[in-house]
Amino acid sequence: MKTALVLTAMLSLGSAVSSATTPLDRLEPAPATPFSVLGKGFINDTTHPVHPGSFRPYDASIRIAIDPSTGEASIEIETSEGGDKDTDRYYVRRGRVFQVDDKGQEIAAGSLAEISAAAVAALHPALVASAMRENRQNVRLDRAGTYLFACNDVLWTVTTDAQSSRIVNVKRREFSEVHGDGEEEVAFGSSPARATLRLRGSEVARFDFGAPEPVAAVTIPAGDPRRDRGQAIGASEIAFTELAPHLFTIDLASLSTRVTVAEFADYVVVIEGAYNARIGDLLVRAIREKLGKPIRYFAFSHLHGQYIGSTRSFVAEGATIVVPETTAPMIVDIAKSPATLQPDALSKAPRAPKVDIVKTSRRLEDATNALEIHNVVSEHTDEYFVFWFPGPKILLTGDLLFYRPGKPLTGRSKRVCRTVAELGLQPDRYVATWPLNGAGTKNIVSGEEMREACAVALETAPRP
């Protein structure tokens, strides 16, 4: 009977997940752009008492900066005792808290006095709401109407006010090897904006916050990229660089990748996505605002996630997705897949994709621009697009070209030389999508540089 009861409870929790996803978007109203809040208060350090129940009180101030678009935040806590001051810095990336050492390398976040690192990352309701939205797969709504939220190695119970959509408190069970079972709680008051931390029933910290203030950006260390699977950027990172008349690049430095935008007389072509629909939705909005024309076509060099990941955004925009034949079914699957855990433009307004298959080559041309799409042998994937702009003589090579000055071309980079010869092209510039930095390569290579490199490469290549 116990097993049956547990299973029934689990099914009840599972059925509540979908009903919890939409309220998360309305939880804890806050600015939609980067902002910071300042707080003043105290921390009572009970870790080294001089007699039972004693503690060392510290005046404390806290500055929290949050970027809702990336799910990133910085937390700086300054404590003072007498004339001595000390500052502890924590960083949050999509809900995960970490610190860095004196060399800037990520280290596991430590507690602050008796405040756990998980609680430090929950010192403001906007931090909690952001973490929950970034980790919807770890959120459940129980029968009592409270959320269960697993984050930073702890399980929080999150109580909210249904009428105001504000977070009332977060609680978790904790265990002390000295004191046994207990509870850690962060309670939030709205007047004043106050966070009160209690551990095993005792108040250990309190902060009163001012109103949110806008900031230009929130900058945090890179941390360990293997720990954060999701990719995100802020809208401020999207900048257009004119590569040639009516041809622009958007270099996303933090992701080391490039999106290219070609303007035609009455429409736009976008080449390459950037990891996911979260970024794609930002790109679509920025391109529309910049050029004021509909995005008619979206194409990518090949089917790897970095480039195909924004497809849902362009389907939502109504663009035709230009693909090689083998990739067409994948586009249909991507468009119809549910995306309730991370809602995007397409999940909010579903539509079927428009797909255009290019088996060998396709040319788009009007009085403003011309583009040739070629499906080539890449030695990387079975089908691969390169993009040729005959006017400015620019070839977009995706991630096929790794040009290191003074070093010979190898592998798929050598294959680019043969492809150019087979297509009869004479590029003045070769423009790579990835990598933009960190690999010792040039991401824009002149025609002269490539002619010299290819002369060496083709002389040493085995003859077919």
JOSUL-V581132 format. One record per helix or strand of 3 or more residues. SS is the DSSP state (H for helix, E for strand). FROM is the first residue (numbers start at 1). LEN is the number of residues. If there is no record, write none. Layout:
BEGIN
SS|FROM|LEN + SS|FROM|LEN
END
This chain:
BEGIN
H|2|25 + E|35|11 + E|56|12 + E|72|10 + E|84|10 + E|96|5 + H|117|4 + H|125|10 + H|136|3 + E|139|3 + E|147|5 + E|154|8 + E|166|11 + E|180|11 + E|193|7 + E|202|8 + H|235|3 + E|241|4 + E|247|6 + H|253|3 + E|257|7 + E|268|4 + H|277|15 + E|295|5 + H|305|4 + H|311|7 + E|320|4 + H|325|12 + H|345|4 + E|354|4 + E|361|5 + E|370|7 + E|384|6 + E|394|5 + H|411|13 + E|429|4 + E|444|3 + H|447|14
END
